[in-house]
Amino acid sequence: MNSLSEKEKELVAIGAAIGGNCIPCLEWHYKKCIELGFTKDQMRLAIAMAKKVKEVPNKMIYEAADQLIANNELSDAKSDIACSCG
């Protein structure tokens, strides 16, 4: 990330804060973007992109859950990754 400007890094940080569900980080990087001269429209675009990226895995997990209910079976594509949530 050394080749990115300070302004570019802050837009990336906005996306990372959204991806990580970190409200304090989002607020801090939002304020930093204001200080660096970004317009609200520019930040809206960055936020919209982060939202689109984040929605993909949400959509996929909901579709997998619906498929399990509809088919009453697991998909053929089983993961080798063990679940650590329970």
PDB file of N, CA, C and O in Angstrom:
ATOM      1  N   MET A   1       0.817  -1.197   0.000  1.00  0.00           N
ATOM      2  CA  MET A   1       0.000   0.000   0.000  1.00  0.00           C
ATOM      3  C   MET A   1       0.860   1.259   0.000  1.00  0.00           C
ATOM      4  O   MET A   1       0.326   2.365   0.078  1.00  0.00           O
ATOM      5  N   ASN A   2       2.155   1.116  -0.085  1.00  0.00           N
ATOM      6  CA  ASN A   2       3.010   2.292  -0.093  1.00  0.00           C
ATOM      7  C   ASN A   2       2.816   3.157  -1.325  1.00  0.00           C
ATOM      8  O   ASN A   2       3.116   4.351  -1.295  1.00  0.00           O
ATOM      9  N   SER A   3       2.318   2.575  -2.409  1.00  0.00           N
ATOM     10  CA  SER A   3       2.130   3.353  -3.627  1.00  0.00           C
ATOM     11  C   SER A   3       0.822   4.141  -3.625  1.00  0.00           C
ATOM     12  O   SER A   3       0.571   4.924  -4.542  1.00  0.00           O
ATOM     13  N   LEU A   4       0.001   3.944  -2.622  1.00  0.00           N
ATOM     14  CA  LEU A   4      -1.252   4.688  -2.529  1.00  0.00           C
ATOM     15  C   LEU A   4      -1.009   6.021  -1.837  1.00  0.00           C
ATOM     16  O   LEU A   4      -0.176   6.139  -0.938  1.00  0.00           O
ATOM     17  N   SER A   5      -1.754   7.010  -2.279  1.00  0.00           N
ATOM     18  CA  SER A   5      -1.679   8.308  -1.618  1.00  0.00           C
ATOM     19  C   SER A   5      -2.426   8.237  -0.284  1.00  0.00           C
ATOM     20  O   SER A   5      -3.166   7.288  -0.022  1.00  0.00           O
ATOM     21  N   GLU A   6      -2.220   9.249   0.546  1.00  0.00           N
ATOM     22  CA  GLU A   6      -2.937   9.304   1.828  1.00  0.00           C
ATOM     23  C   GLU A   6      -4.445   9.308   1.596  1.00  0.00           C
ATOM     24  O   GLU A   6      -5.195   8.663   2.329  1.00  0.00           O
ATOM     25  N   LYS A   7      -4.881  10.036   0.577  1.00  0.00           N
ATOM     26  CA  LYS A   7      -6.310  10.095   0.278  1.00  0.00           C
ATOM     27  C   LYS A   7      -6.839   8.726  -0.153  1.00  0.00           C
ATOM     28  O   LYS A   7      -7.917   8.313   0.277  1.00  0.00           O
ATOM     29  N   GLU A   8      -6.089   8.027  -0.996  1.00  0.00           N
ATOM     30  CA  GLU A   8      -6.525   6.705  -1.436  1.00  0.00           C
ATOM     31  C   GLU A   8      -6.586   5.733  -0.262  1.00  0.00           C
ATOM     32  O   GLU A   8      -7.509   4.923  -0.167  1.00  0.00           O
ATOM     33  N   LYS A   9      -5.612   5.816   0.622  1.00  0.00           N
ATOM     34  CA  LYS A   9      -5.598   4.939   1.799  1.00  0.00           C
ATOM     35  C   LYS A   9      -6.829   5.168   2.669  1.00  0.00           C
ATOM     36  O   LYS A   9      -7.375   4.222   3.236  1.00  0.00           O
ATOM     37  N   GLU A  10      -7.260   6.401   2.775  1.00  0.00           N
ATOM     38  CA  GLU A  10      -8.436   6.679   3.602  1.00  0.00           C
ATOM     39  C   GLU A  10      -9.706   6.114   2.981  1.00  0.00           C
ATOM     40  O   GLU A  10     -10.591   5.655   3.703  1.00  0.00           O
ATOM     41  N   LEU A  11      -9.811   6.140   1.663  1.00  0.00           N
ATOM     42  CA  LEU A  11     -10.980   5.518   1.030  1.00  0.00           C
ATOM     43  C   LEU A  11     -10.962   4.009   1.232  1.00  0.00           C
ATOM     44  O   LEU A  11     -12.006   3.400   1.466  1.00  0.00           O
ATOM     45  N   VAL A  12      -9.778   3.403   1.143  1.00  0.00           N
ATOM     46  CA  VAL A  12      -9.643   1.972   1.421  1.00  0.00           C
ATOM     47  C   VAL A  12     -10.042   1.692   2.872  1.00  0.00           C
ATOM     48  O   VAL A  12     -10.718   0.703   3.156  1.00  0.00           O
ATOM     49  N   ALA A  13      -9.624   2.563   3.780  1.00  0.00           N
ATOM     50  CA  ALA A  13      -9.946   2.395   5.200  1.00  0.00           C
ATOM     51  C   ALA A  13     -11.447   2.485   5.448  1.00  0.00           C
ATOM     52  O   ALA A  13     -11.976   1.778   6.305  1.00  0.00           O
ATOM     53  N   ILE A  14     -12.137   3.348   4.706  1.00  0.00           N
ATOM     54  CA  ILE A  14     -13.606   3.422   4.809  1.00  0.00           C
ATOM     55  C   ILE A  14     -14.197   2.053   4.451  1.00  0.00           C
ATOM     56  O   ILE A  14     -15.050   1.532   5.170  1.00  0.00           O
ATOM     57  N   GLY A  15     -13.742   1.484   3.346  1.00  0.00           N
ATOM     58  CA  GLY A  15     -14.233   0.166   2.938  1.00  0.00           C
ATOM     59  C   GLY A  15     -13.903  -0.912   3.945  1.00  0.00           C
ATOM     60  O   GLY A  15     -14.734  -1.776   4.224  1.00  0.00           O
ATOM     61  N   ALA A  16     -12.697  -0.873   4.497  1.00  0.00           N
ATOM     62  CA  ALA A  16     -12.294  -1.869   5.491  1.00  0.00           C
ATOM     63  C   ALA A  16     -13.130  -1.744   6.760  1.00  0.00           C
ATOM     64  O   ALA A  16     -13.504  -2.755   7.354  1.00  0.00           O
ATOM     65  N   ALA A  17     -13.422  -0.534   7.176  1.00  0.00           N
ATOM     66  CA  ALA A  17     -14.252  -0.328   8.365  1.00  0.00           C
ATOM     67  C   ALA A  17     -15.649  -0.908   8.159  1.00  0.00           C
ATOM     68  O   ALA A  17     -16.223  -1.518   9.061  1.00  0.00           O
ATOM     69  N   ILE A  18     -16.176  -0.708   6.970  1.00  0.00           N
ATOM     70  CA  ILE A  18     -17.498  -1.268   6.664  1.00  0.00           C
ATOM     71  C   ILE A  18     -17.416  -2.789   6.626  1.00  0.00           C
ATOM     72  O   ILE A  18     -18.275  -3.480   7.175  1.00  0.00           O
ATOM     73  N   GLY A  19     -16.377  -3.304   5.975  1.00  0.00           N
ATOM     74  CA  GLY A  19     -16.200  -4.754   5.903  1.00  0.00           C
ATOM     75  C   GLY A  19     -16.042  -5.390   7.268  1.00  0.00           C
ATOM     76  O   GLY A  19     -16.503  -6.508   7.495  1.00  0.00           O
ATOM     77  N   GLY A  20     -15.391  -4.682   8.179  1.00  0.00           N
ATOM     78  CA  GLY A  20     -15.151  -5.194   9.518  1.00  0.00           C
ATOM     79  C   GLY A  20     -16.224  -4.846  10.528  1.00  0.00           C
ATOM     80  O   GLY A  20     -16.110  -5.197  11.703  1.00  0.00           O
ATOM     81  N   ASN A  21     -17.264  -4.159  10.086  1.00  0.00           N
ATOM     82  CA  ASN A  21     -18.363  -3.754  10.988  1.00  0.00           C
ATOM     83  C   ASN A  21     -17.868  -2.921  12.158  1.00  0.00           C
ATOM     84  O   ASN A  21     -18.362  -3.053  13.277  1.00  0.00           O
ATOM     85  N   CYS A  22     -16.889  -2.062  11.893  1.00  0.00           N
ATOM     86  CA  CYS A  22     -16.306  -1.266  12.976  1.00  0.00           C
ATOM     87  C   CYS A  22     -16.768   0.187  12.878  1.00  0.00           C
ATOM     88  O   CYS A  22     -16.237   0.971  12.090  1.00  0.00           O
ATOM     89  N   ILE A  23     -17.748   0.524  13.678  1.00  0.00           N
ATOM     90  CA  ILE A  23     -18.300   1.877  13.657  1.00  0.00           C
ATOM     91  C   ILE A  23     -17.272   2.916  14.108  1.00  0.00           C
ATOM     92  O   ILE A  23     -17.173   3.966  13.473  1.00  0.00           O
ATOM     93  N   PRO A  24     -16.500   2.673  15.177  1.00  0.00           N
ATOM     94  CA  PRO A  24     -15.486   3.676  15.553  1.00  0.00           C
ATOM     95  C   PRO A  24     -14.481   3.935  14.426  1.00  0.00           C
ATOM     96  O   PRO A  24     -14.102   5.083  14.192  1.00  0.00           O
ATOM     97  N   CYS A  25     -14.045   2.881  13.727  1.00  0.00           N
ATOM     98  CA  CYS A  25     -13.112   3.076  12.603  1.00  0.00           C
ATOM     99  C   CYS A  25     -13.774   3.847  11.481  1.00  0.00           C
ATOM    100  O   CYS A  25     -13.163   4.742  10.896  1.00  0.00           O
ATOM    101  N   LEU A  26     -15.016   3.510  11.173  1.00  0.00           N
ATOM    102  CA  LEU A  26     -15.747   4.217  10.121  1.00  0.00           C
ATOM    103  C   LEU A  26     -15.847   5.700  10.452  1.00  0.00           C
ATOM    104  O   LEU A  26     -15.600   6.549   9.596  1.00  0.00           O
ATOM    105  N   GLU A  27     -16.203   6.009  11.676  1.00  0.00           N
ATOM    106  CA  GLU A  27     -16.332   7.407  12.072  1.00  0.00           C
ATOM    107  C   GLU A  27     -14.989   8.129  11.999  1.00  0.00           C
ATOM    108  O   GLU A  27     -14.925   9.272  11.547  1.00  0.00           O
ATOM    109  N   TRP A  28     -13.912   7.470  12.442  1.00  0.00           N
ATOM    110  CA  TRP A  28     -12.592   8.098  12.423  1.00  0.00           C
ATOM    111  C   TRP A  28     -12.133   8.363  10.991  1.00  0.00           C
ATOM    112  O   TRP A  28     -11.664   9.458  10.678  1.00  0.00           O
ATOM    113  N   HIS A  29     -12.268   7.360  10.120  1.00  0.00           N
ATOM    114  CA  HIS A  29     -11.818   7.523   8.740  1.00  0.00           C
ATOM    115  C   HIS A  29     -12.727   8.472   7.955  1.00  0.00           C
ATOM    116  O   HIS A  29     -12.268   9.151   7.036  1.00  0.00           O
ATOM    117  N   TYR A  30     -13.996   8.521   8.308  1.00  0.00           N
ATOM    118  CA  TYR A  30     -14.904   9.494   7.697  1.00  0.00           C
ATOM    119  C   TYR A  30     -14.427  10.915   8.012  1.00  0.00           C
ATOM    120  O   TYR A  30     -14.350  11.760   7.120  1.00  0.00           O
ATOM    121  N   LYS A  31     -14.110  11.172   9.281  1.00  0.00           N
ATOM    122  CA  LYS A  31     -13.618  12.496   9.678  1.00  0.00           C
ATOM    123  C   LYS A  31     -12.303  12.811   8.974  1.00  0.00           C
ATOM    124  O   LYS A  31     -12.077  13.943   8.546  1.00  0.00           O
ATOM    125  N   LYS A  32     -11.443  11.813   8.857  1.00  0.00           N
ATOM    126  CA  LYS A  32     -10.164  12.018   8.177  1.00  0.00           C
ATOM    127  C   LYS A  32     -10.396  12.362   6.700  1.00  0.00           C
ATOM    128  O   LYS A  32      -9.702  13.217   6.148  1.00  0.00           O
ATOM    129  N   CYS A  33     -11.351  11.712   6.071  1.00  0.00           N
ATOM    130  CA  CYS A  33     -11.674  12.013   4.674  1.00  0.00           C
ATOM    131  C   CYS A  33     -12.177  13.446   4.527  1.00  0.00           C
ATOM    132  O   CYS A  33     -11.836  14.128   3.561  1.00  0.00           O
ATOM    133  N   ILE A  34     -12.973  13.897   5.467  1.00  0.00           N
ATOM    134  CA  ILE A  34     -13.452  15.296   5.443  1.00  0.00           C
ATOM    135  C   ILE A  34     -12.245  16.230   5.539  1.00  0.00           C
ATOM    136  O   ILE A  34     -12.147  17.204   4.792  1.00  0.00           O
ATOM    137  N   GLU A  35     -11.325  15.928   6.463  1.00  0.00           N
ATOM    138  CA  GLU A  35     -10.120  16.758   6.627  1.00  0.00           C
ATOM    139  C   GLU A  35      -9.285  16.791   5.347  1.00  0.00           C
ATOM    140  O   GLU A  35      -8.666  17.809   5.039  1.00  0.00           O
ATOM    141  N   LEU A  36      -9.263  15.689   4.603  1.00  0.00           N
ATOM    142  CA  LEU A  36      -8.466  15.609   3.383  1.00  0.00           C
ATOM    143  C   LEU A  36      -9.163  16.217   2.175  1.00  0.00           C
ATOM    144  O   LEU A  36      -8.600  16.260   1.081  1.00  0.00           O
ATOM    145  N   GLY A  37     -10.387  16.685   2.376  1.00  0.00           N
ATOM    146  CA  GLY A  37     -11.082  17.395   1.311  1.00  0.00           C
ATOM    147  C   GLY A  37     -12.034  16.572   0.458  1.00  0.00           C
ATOM    148  O   GLY A  37     -12.508  17.046  -0.575  1.00  0.00           O
ATOM    149  N   PHE A  38     -12.321  15.339   0.881  1.00  0.00           N
ATOM    150  CA  PHE A  38     -13.292  14.555   0.129  1.00  0.00           C
ATOM    151  C   PHE A  38     -14.676  15.159   0.274  1.00  0.00           C
ATOM    152  O   PHE A  38     -15.028  15.693   1.325  1.00  0.00           O
ATOM    153  N   THR A  39     -15.450  15.068  -0.786  1.00  0.00           N
ATOM    154  CA  THR A  39     -16.840  15.502  -0.715  1.00  0.00           C
ATOM    155  C   THR A  39     -17.681  14.345  -0.181  1.00  0.00           C
ATOM    156  O   THR A  39     -17.250  13.192  -0.186  1.00  0.00           O
ATOM    157  N   LYS A  40     -18.863  14.667   0.270  1.00  0.00           N
ATOM    158  CA  LYS A  40     -19.770  13.616   0.727  1.00  0.00           C
ATOM    159  C   LYS A  40     -20.135  12.687  -0.418  1.00  0.00           C
ATOM    160  O   LYS A  40     -20.306  11.486  -0.209  1.00  0.00           O
ATOM    161  N   ASP A  41     -20.257  13.223  -1.621  1.00  0.00           N
ATOM    162  CA  ASP A  41     -20.555  12.370  -2.776  1.00  0.00           C
ATOM    163  C   ASP A  41     -19.429  11.374  -3.045  1.00  0.00           C
ATOM    164  O   ASP A  41     -19.694  10.221  -3.387  1.00  0.00           O
ATOM    165  N   GLN A  42     -18.192  11.799  -2.895  1.00  0.00           N
ATOM    166  CA  GLN A  42     -17.064  10.889  -3.078  1.00  0.00           C
ATOM    167  C   GLN A  42     -17.085   9.784  -2.034  1.00  0.00           C
ATOM    168  O   GLN A  42     -16.810   8.625  -2.343  1.00  0.00           O
ATOM    169  N   MET A  43     -17.408  10.141  -0.806  1.00  0.00           N
ATOM    170  CA  MET A  43     -17.467   9.128   0.253  1.00  0.00           C
ATOM    171  C   MET A  43     -18.673   8.211   0.056  1.00  0.00           C
ATOM    172  O   MET A  43     -18.606   7.020   0.358  1.00  0.00           O
ATOM    173  N   ARG A  44     -19.771   8.767  -0.450  1.00  0.00           N
ATOM    174  CA  ARG A  44     -20.937   7.923  -0.742  1.00  0.00           C
ATOM    175  C   ARG A  44     -20.570   6.841  -1.754  1.00  0.00           C
ATOM    176  O   ARG A  44     -21.002   5.695  -1.628  1.00  0.00           O
ATOM    177  N   LEU A  45     -19.775   7.204  -2.754  1.00  0.00           N
ATOM    178  CA  LEU A  45     -19.357   6.221  -3.757  1.00  0.00           C
ATOM    179  C   LEU A  45     -18.501   5.126  -3.121  1.00  0.00           C
ATOM    180  O   LEU A  45     -18.689   3.946  -3.418  1.00  0.00           O
ATOM    181  N   ALA A  46     -17.572   5.502  -2.256  1.00  0.00           N
ATOM    182  CA  ALA A  46     -16.727   4.514  -1.576  1.00  0.00           C
ATOM    183  C   ALA A  46     -17.576   3.606  -0.691  1.00  0.00           C
ATOM    184  O   ALA A  46     -17.365   2.393  -0.657  1.00  0.00           O
ATOM    185  N   ILE A  47     -18.523   4.183   0.014  1.00  0.00           N
ATOM    186  CA  ILE A  47     -19.404   3.410   0.891  1.00  0.00           C
ATOM    187  C   ILE A  47     -20.284   2.474   0.071  1.00  0.00           C
ATOM    188  O   ILE A  47     -20.503   1.326   0.459  1.00  0.00           O
ATOM    189  N   ALA A  48     -20.788   2.956  -1.057  1.00  0.00           N
ATOM    190  CA  ALA A  48     -21.624   2.113  -1.921  1.00  0.00           C
ATOM    191  C   ALA A  48     -20.837   0.919  -2.448  1.00  0.00           C
ATOM    192  O   ALA A  48     -21.370  -0.188  -2.521  1.00  0.00           O
ATOM    193  N   MET A  49     -19.578   1.132  -2.814  1.00  0.00           N
ATOM    194  CA  MET A  49     -18.742   0.034  -3.298  1.00  0.00           C
ATOM    195  C   MET A  49     -18.490  -0.978  -2.181  1.00  0.00           C
ATOM    196  O   MET A  49     -18.580  -2.185  -2.405  1.00  0.00           O
ATOM    197  N   ALA A  50     -18.180  -0.496  -0.994  1.00  0.00           N
ATOM    198  CA  ALA A  50     -17.955  -1.400   0.145  1.00  0.00           C
ATOM    199  C   ALA A  50     -19.215  -2.200   0.442  1.00  0.00           C
ATOM    200  O   ALA A  50     -19.144  -3.389   0.752  1.00  0.00           O
ATOM    201  N   LYS A  51     -20.348  -1.558   0.348  1.00  0.00           N
ATOM    202  CA  LYS A  51     -21.626  -2.235   0.604  1.00  0.00           C
ATOM    203  C   LYS A  51     -21.852  -3.351  -0.410  1.00  0.00           C
ATOM    204  O   LYS A  51     -22.278  -4.447  -0.047  1.00  0.00           O
ATOM    205  N   LYS A  52     -21.569  -3.074  -1.678  1.00  0.00           N
ATOM    206  CA  LYS A  52     -21.747  -4.099  -2.713  1.00  0.00           C
ATOM    207  C   LYS A  52     -20.830  -5.287  -2.464  1.00  0.00           C
ATOM    208  O   LYS A  52     -21.254  -6.437  -2.582  1.00  0.00           O
ATOM    209  N   VAL A  53     -19.577  -5.016  -2.122  1.00  0.00           N
ATOM    210  CA  VAL A  53     -18.625  -6.090  -1.861  1.00  0.00           C
ATOM    211  C   VAL A  53     -19.079  -6.922  -0.666  1.00  0.00           C
ATOM    212  O   VAL A  53     -18.976  -8.149  -0.686  1.00  0.00           O
ATOM    213  N   LYS A  54     -19.573  -6.270   0.356  1.00  0.00           N
ATOM    214  CA  LYS A  54     -19.989  -6.973   1.570  1.00  0.00           C
ATOM    215  C   LYS A  54     -21.277  -7.773   1.367  1.00  0.00           C
ATOM    216  O   LYS A  54     -21.486  -8.786   2.035  1.00  0.00           O
ATOM    217  N   GLU A  55     -22.129  -7.336   0.464  1.00  0.00           N
ATOM    218  CA  GLU A  55     -23.406  -8.012   0.250  1.00  0.00           C
ATOM    219  C   GLU A  55     -23.258  -9.375  -0.421  1.00  0.00           C
ATOM    220  O   GLU A  55     -24.125 -10.232  -0.256  1.00  0.00           O
ATOM    221  N   VAL A  56     -22.184  -9.594  -1.169  1.00  0.00           N
ATOM    222  CA  VAL A  56     -22.016 -10.860  -1.883  1.00  0.00           C
ATOM    223  C   VAL A  56     -21.984 -12.053  -0.936  1.00  0.00           C
ATOM    224  O   VAL A  56     -22.763 -12.985  -1.134  1.00  0.00           O
ATOM    225  N   PRO A  57     -21.118 -12.076   0.095  1.00  0.00           N
ATOM    226  CA  PRO A  57     -21.131 -13.250   0.973  1.00  0.00           C
ATOM    227  C   PRO A  57     -22.445 -13.389   1.744  1.00  0.00           C
ATOM    228  O   PRO A  57     -22.875 -14.506   2.032  1.00  0.00           O
ATOM    229  N   ASN A  58     -23.085 -12.269   2.079  1.00  0.00           N
ATOM    230  CA  ASN A  58     -24.386 -12.349   2.746  1.00  0.00           C
ATOM    231  C   ASN A  58     -25.403 -13.035   1.843  1.00  0.00           C
ATOM    232  O   ASN A  58     -26.146 -13.910   2.289  1.00  0.00           O
ATOM    233  N   LYS A  59     -25.435 -12.644   0.593  1.00  0.00           N
ATOM    234  CA  LYS A  59     -26.357 -13.237  -0.369  1.00  0.00           C
ATOM    235  C   LYS A  59     -26.080 -14.731  -0.523  1.00  0.00           C
ATOM    236  O   LYS A  59     -27.006 -15.540  -0.585  1.00  0.00           O
ATOM    237  N   MET A  60     -24.802 -15.086  -0.583  1.00  0.00           N
ATOM    238  CA  MET A  60     -24.442 -16.490  -0.782  1.00  0.00           C
ATOM    239  C   MET A  60     -24.853 -17.362   0.404  1.00  0.00           C
ATOM    240  O   MET A  60     -25.334 -18.478   0.206  1.00  0.00           O
ATOM    241  N   ILE A  61     -24.673 -16.873   1.633  1.00  0.00           N
ATOM    242  CA  ILE A  61     -25.037 -17.685   2.792  1.00  0.00           C
ATOM    243  C   ILE A  61     -26.553 -17.830   2.902  1.00  0.00           C
ATOM    244  O   ILE A  61     -27.049 -18.890   3.285  1.00  0.00           O
ATOM    245  N   TYR A  62     -27.288 -16.775   2.567  1.00  0.00           N
ATOM    246  CA  TYR A  62     -28.747 -16.872   2.595  1.00  0.00           C
ATOM    247  C   TYR A  62     -29.242 -17.847   1.531  1.00  0.00           C
ATOM    248  O   TYR A  62     -30.165 -18.623   1.778  1.00  0.00           O
ATOM    249  N   GLU A  63     -28.630 -17.807   0.354  1.00  0.00           N
ATOM    250  CA  GLU A  63     -29.012 -18.742  -0.705  1.00  0.00           C
ATOM    251  C   GLU A  63     -28.699 -20.177  -0.294  1.00  0.00           C
ATOM    252  O   GLU A  63     -29.494 -21.079  -0.559  1.00  0.00           O
ATOM    253  N   ALA A  64     -27.550 -20.403   0.351  1.00  0.00           N
ATOM    254  CA  ALA A  64     -27.198 -21.748   0.817  1.00  0.00           C
ATOM    255  C   ALA A  64     -28.201 -22.229   1.864  1.00  0.00           C
ATOM    256  O   ALA A  64     -28.601 -23.393   1.851  1.00  0.00           O
ATOM    257  N   ALA A  65     -28.604 -21.345   2.763  1.00  0.00           N
ATOM    258  CA  ALA A  65     -29.597 -21.718   3.782  1.00  0.00           C
ATOM    259  C   ALA A  65     -30.929 -22.063   3.132  1.00  0.00           C
ATOM    260  O   ALA A  65     -31.567 -23.047   3.505  1.00  0.00           O
ATOM    261  N   ASP A  66     -31.351 -21.259   2.163  1.00  0.00           N
ATOM    262  CA  ASP A  66     -32.608 -21.537   1.457  1.00  0.00           C
ATOM    263  C   ASP A  66     -32.534 -22.867   0.716  1.00  0.00           C
ATOM    264  O   ASP A  66     -33.505 -23.624   0.689  1.00  0.00           O
ATOM    265  N   GLN A  67     -31.369 -23.153   0.111  1.00  0.00           N
ATOM    266  CA  GLN A  67     -31.191 -24.412  -0.615  1.00  0.00           C
ATOM    267  C   GLN A  67     -31.274 -25.603   0.340  1.00  0.00           C
ATOM    268  O   GLN A  67     -31.876 -26.624   0.007  1.00  0.00           O
ATOM    269  N   LEU A  68     -30.678 -25.477   1.516  1.00  0.00           N
ATOM    270  CA  LEU A  68     -30.763 -26.562   2.498  1.00  0.00           C
ATOM    271  C   LEU A  68     -32.204 -26.833   2.896  1.00  0.00           C
ATOM    272  O   LEU A  68     -32.622 -27.986   2.994  1.00  0.00           O
ATOM    273  N   ILE A  69     -32.953 -25.780   3.124  1.00  0.00           N
ATOM    274  CA  ILE A  69     -34.359 -25.933   3.504  1.00  0.00           C
ATOM    275  C   ILE A  69     -35.157 -26.557   2.361  1.00  0.00           C
ATOM    276  O   ILE A  69     -35.942 -27.482   2.570  1.00  0.00           O
ATOM    277  N   ALA A  70     -34.946 -26.039   1.155  1.00  0.00           N
ATOM    278  CA  ALA A  70     -35.708 -26.514   0.001  1.00  0.00           C
ATOM    279  C   ALA A  70     -35.388 -27.964  -0.344  1.00  0.00           C
ATOM    280  O   ALA A  70     -36.285 -28.741  -0.674  1.00  0.00           O
ATOM    281  N   ASN A  71     -34.113 -28.326  -0.268  1.00  0.00           N
ATOM    282  CA  ASN A  71     -33.688 -29.659  -0.688  1.00  0.00           C
ATOM    283  C   ASN A  71     -33.545 -30.645   0.460  1.00  0.00           C
ATOM    284  O   ASN A  71     -33.438 -31.853   0.250  1.00  0.00           O
ATOM    285  N   ASN A  72     -33.544 -30.115   1.672  1.00  0.00           N
ATOM    286  CA  ASN A  72     -33.353 -30.940   2.857  1.00  0.00           C
ATOM    287  C   ASN A  72     -32.073 -31.768   2.763  1.00  0.00           C
ATOM    288  O   ASN A  72     -32.029 -32.913   3.213  1.00  0.00           O
ATOM    289  N   GLU A  73     -31.032 -31.176   2.174  1.00  0.00           N
ATOM    290  CA  GLU A  73     -29.762 -31.883   2.045  1.00  0.00           C
ATOM    291  C   GLU A  73     -28.626 -30.875   1.918  1.00  0.00           C
ATOM    292  O   GLU A  73     -28.847 -29.698   1.633  1.00  0.00           O
ATOM    293  N   LEU A  74     -27.418 -31.357   2.132  1.00  0.00           N
ATOM    294  CA  LEU A  74     -26.235 -30.519   1.974  1.00  0.00           C
ATOM    295  C   LEU A  74     -25.869 -30.440   0.499  1.00  0.00           C
ATOM    296  O   LEU A  74     -26.177 -31.344  -0.278  1.00  0.00           O
ATOM    297  N   SER A  75     -25.214 -29.360   0.124  1.00  0.00           N
ATOM    298  CA  SER A  75     -24.750 -29.245  -1.252  1.00  0.00           C
ATOM    299  C   SER A  75     -23.594 -30.199  -1.485  1.00  0.00           C
ATOM    300  O   SER A  75     -22.971 -30.663  -0.530  1.00  0.00           O
ATOM    301  N   ASP A  76     -23.300 -30.499  -2.745  1.00  0.00           N
ATOM    302  CA  ASP A  76     -22.191 -31.385  -3.092  1.00  0.00           C
ATOM    303  C   ASP A  76     -20.845 -30.742  -2.790  1.00  0.00           C
ATOM    304  O   ASP A  76     -19.859 -31.446  -2.572  1.00  0.00           O
ATOM    305  N   ALA A  77     -20.794 -29.427  -2.776  1.00  0.00           N
ATOM    306  CA  ALA A  77     -19.534 -28.702  -2.541  1.00  0.00           C
ATOM    307  C   ALA A  77     -19.349 -28.499  -1.056  1.00  0.00           C
ATOM    308  O   ALA A  77     -19.710 -27.458  -0.507  1.00  0.00           O
ATOM    309  N   LYS A  78     -18.780 -29.505  -0.408  1.00  0.00           N
ATOM    310  CA  LYS A  78     -18.541 -29.422   1.030  1.00  0.00           C
ATOM    311  C   LYS A  78     -17.205 -28.755   1.287  1.00  0.00           C
ATOM    312  O   LYS A  78     -16.251 -28.935   0.531  1.00  0.00           O
ATOM    313  N   SER A  79     -17.148 -28.001   2.339  1.00  0.00           N
ATOM    314  CA  SER A  79     -15.931 -27.288   2.694  1.00  0.00           C
ATOM    315  C   SER A  79     -15.033 -28.152   3.558  1.00  0.00           C
ATOM    316  O   SER A  79     -15.512 -28.915   4.398  1.00  0.00           O
ATOM    317  N   ASP A  80     -13.732 -28.030   3.351  1.00  0.00           N
ATOM    318  CA  ASP A  80     -12.757 -28.713   4.197  1.00  0.00           C
ATOM    319  C   ASP A  80     -12.445 -27.902   5.446  1.00  0.00           C
ATOM    320  O   ASP A  80     -11.707 -28.356   6.321  1.00  0.00           O
ATOM    321  N   ILE A  81     -13.001 -26.716   5.526  1.00  0.00           N
ATOM    322  CA  ILE A  81     -12.736 -25.827   6.650  1.00  0.00           C
ATOM    323  C   ILE A  81     -13.704 -26.163   7.782  1.00  0.00           C
ATOM    324  O   ILE A  81     -14.919 -26.202   7.588  1.00  0.00           O
ATOM    325  N   ALA A  82     -13.152 -26.400   8.946  1.00  0.00           N
ATOM    326  CA  ALA A  82     -13.982 -26.711  10.105  1.00  0.00           C
ATOM    327  C   ALA A  82     -14.626 -25.432  10.626  1.00  0.00           C
ATOM    328  O   ALA A  82     -14.012 -24.365  10.612  1.00  0.00           O
ATOM    329  N   CYS A  83     -15.841 -25.549  11.075  1.00  0.00           N
ATOM    330  CA  CYS A  83     -16.557 -24.413  11.632  1.00  0.00           C
ATOM    331  C   CYS A  83     -16.077 -24.175  13.080  1.00  0.00           C
ATOM    332  O   CYS A  83     -15.916 -25.118  13.855  1.00  0.00           O
ATOM    333  N   SER A  84     -15.860 -22.936  13.411  1.00  0.00           N
ATOM    334  CA  SER A  84     -15.401 -22.616  14.756  1.00  0.00           C
ATOM    335  C   SER A  84     -16.449 -21.862  15.559  1.00  0.00           C
ATOM    336  O   SER A  84     -16.143 -21.290  16.605  1.00  0.00           O
ATOM    337  N   CYS A  85     -17.684 -21.861  15.072  1.00  0.00           N
ATOM    338  CA  CYS A  85     -18.711 -21.069  15.762  1.00  0.00           C
ATOM    339  C   CYS A  85     -19.538 -21.879  16.737  1.00  0.00           C
ATOM    340  O   CYS A  85     -20.486 -21.340  17.309  1.00  0.00           O
ATOM    341  N   GLY A  86     -19.238 -23.099  16.949  1.00  0.00           N
ATOM    342  CA  GLY A  86     -20.062 -23.787  17.904  1.00  0.00           C
ATOM    343  C   GLY A  86     -19.596 -25.035  18.433  1.00  0.00           C
ATOM    344  O   GLY A  86     -20.277 -25.651  19.253  1.00  0.00           O
TER     345      GLY A  86
END
